[in-house]
């Protein structure tokens, strides 16, 4: 019985499995982290201005949950029918277009040349 149980388990996975609405655990962790960084200060400041600071943590919790559900749904639509890592490559290409980062892919299209001229001198062989 132990050997059949091992046969059912996957030895390797090509991509992380989807956990919630097509997002992997690392994608969900990133969404939660970004949502907490945005919602926690805003909600605590809002609640503090109303005189109930602890209410801010409740508002932040609800905001984080709503943000994760909405963003996971958006990612699900973006990823539908696309290969693994599509949106990551798309984001890196857009960031390069904005001049934020340098993309590792060749994005130039057109005629390519080896860079030599017709009258280039050929060095003698020894």
PyMOL commands that set and color helices and strands:
alter all, ss='L'
color gray80, all
select helices_A, chain A and resi 2-8+25-50+55-79+86-97
alter helices_A, ss='H'
color red, helices_A
deselect
rebuild
show_as cartoon
